[in-house]
Amino acid sequence: MPNNQTSIMTTPRQDKMRAFLRSIAADFFTREAGKNSLITVTDATISPDFKRGTIYFTCFPTSEEEKALDFARRKRTELREYIKNHAHLKNLPVLEVKIDEGERNRQRIDELGQQG
């Protein structure tokens, strides 16, 4: 798992939903994102009651992260509609989007390792 936000104990149903959310969010942001930055969905989490979910992403170049986060937050409603149109879910989770700090830190460590 790319970050530490995910609970250690998840059910197979949660794992399946996480994978689905990660995949569908990646597809959505690929279609919707502008050409100024590359948004990569790295992970997704879902609450045990399936009512709340979080999509984690990275952005390249990193100088565009705040703009990408604002964009992703503005598009949450459209993302929920996209999920509703591509899945047969009884209840859609309320989604939050966040920059994946764990992945960003891993990339920074890789950069430092290459310099040394």
Summary of the structure (lengths in Angstrom):
residues: 116
radius of gyration: 14.7
end to end distance: 26.7
largest distance: 51.8
contacts: 312
relative contact order: 0.19
helix: 52%
strand: 21%
